[in-house]
Amino acid sequence: MTSAHERWTPRFHLAPRRGWLNDPNGLCQFHGTYHVFYQADPTWPTPGKRGWGHFASRDLVRWEDLGEAIMPSIPEDADGAYSGSALVVAGGAPDGGDLLRLYYTGNVKYEGDHVHTGRDANQIMVTSEDGVSFSEKEVLLRPGDYPADLTRHVRDPKVWEQGGRYYMALGARRADDAGNVILYESADAVAWACRGRIESAHPFGYMWECPSVISLGGRDYLVVCPQGLPSEPTRWQNLYQAGYFPLPQGVLETTQVDEATFVELDWGFDFYAPQTFTDEGGRCILIGWMGIPDADYTSAPDGLAWCHCLTVPREVTVGADGLLRQWPVTEIDGLRGFAQPVSPAVGAILPHHHADIELAGIEGDLELGLDGRLGLSFSADDGLLRMAFRDEGAACGRTERLMPLERLRELRVLVDGSAVEIYVNHGEAVLSTRWFPTADTLLVTLHATCERARSWEMGGEAPSA
Ligand code: FRU
C-alpha cells in the first residue's frame, strides 16, 4: 500500500514539495527555458507571507524546483509579493542580450478594513539576464498613481508589448463595488501613465483579479477573474470565476465589455487565476491554479505536506465559433507509457493514479466512473454533463458541477495523483478538480457507445531540487 502522500503527489502537474501554492505568475520562455513562477507560502500550514516560487524546464515536462525567486523584503511589499507577469525584452539587457522583466504587486496591510482603508498596492519590477538571479526591486506605481474612484484593491499587473509600446493591465475594485481593469501605457516598460479602463456595461462582480489579454486569430480576448457573481445551477458555480470576454475590437480600443459574452475557462471545482504566454514557437500556452481562494472544500487532507497544484500547460487555440479551445501541450503525450484498452461496457483497472484516458467517437449518453467515487455522466435528454462525487472522503467537500452540453463526442481524462483534468470534445470545455483517492489501483468504469476507448499509464516525476 502506498502512502497517501505518494498516491496524491502528481507526476506531471506542478506542485511544491512543501508549503502552499496559488496563482501561476511570470509565465514565459526565456533563452529557450520555460519559467513558471507561482504564489508561494513556504511556511504553510503556519501562515507566512506570499512570495514567488520558481520552477524551470526545457521541455514542459521535466521541471527543476529553483526555490524562492521573489520574497517580501522592502516596505512596499512588506505583506506579500503578490501575482504578476513576465515580459521578455529582446535586446533589452545592457550587453545587448535579452532581458526578463518581472512585474508584481507589493501588498502592504495596516489598520483598516483592507478594502477601503488599511491596504497599499504597489506595482514593482525586478529584472534578470539569466532567468535565475534577479535585480533590486524597483517600485513603479504607488497608491497615489491609481484613479481616485478605486478601493485599495489594485493588483496583478499583466504587461505586454504592442506596436512598439508597452501596456499594463491591473485588476481593480471600484469604490462602488464593480470590477474593473485599469490600463497603463509606457514607452520603456518602466515609467507608466494611466491610459484608461475597461469596465462592464453593468456591474459584473465587485472585483476583477488577474487580468490578461490573449491575442489569437486576429482577435483579442480579455481574461479576468470576477469575484462576487451569484452562483446559478449551470454557471458561476464556484465561489469566484475565471473566464474571458471575446472583444469585438482590439483591447486598446475597448473601454466597455458586454458581460453577457463572458465565457468560463473551466467548469470544474478547482481552477482560478490562469495566465497565458506565447512561447518561442509561437504557441499560446495557458496554466491555471487548480484551486480557488476561500473555497469551502479543502485540498489539504491529512498526509500532505503541500497544498494545491497547477494545471498542465494547455495550448490555447480558437475554434470555428471564435471561442477558445484548450488542449494539453503535445509534450504531455510524450509521458504516455503502456497502453491498455478500456471496455466501453465495463471499463478497466489501471495500476495507479497516473493515467491518460481517451474516448473517441462517443454516441449518445455516457457514464464514466473513477474508483466509484468521482462520476462523469452525460445525458442528451437534459443536455448536461455532470461531474459528481459519490464519496465524501475523496471529495473533501466537493459535490457536483453541471455543464450545458449539446453533444458529447470525445473525452480525454488526465488523472495524476490528486489532480484530474477532463477535456470535452477536444478542448471545447475543460473540467478540473482535485480528489483524494484511497486505493492503489485506478478503477475506471464505463458505460458508453464509443468507437475507441483506451488509456495510457503516465510517466513523469515531481520537480527535482
Ligand atoms: C488570486 C489572488 C491575486 C493576488 C494573489 C495573492 O488568487 O488573490 O489577486 O495577487 O492571489 O496570493
Residues whose N, C-alpha, C, O or C-beta is under 5 A from the ligand:
A	BS01	FRU	D23 Q39 R50 Y82 S83 R155 D156 E209 C210 A273 P293
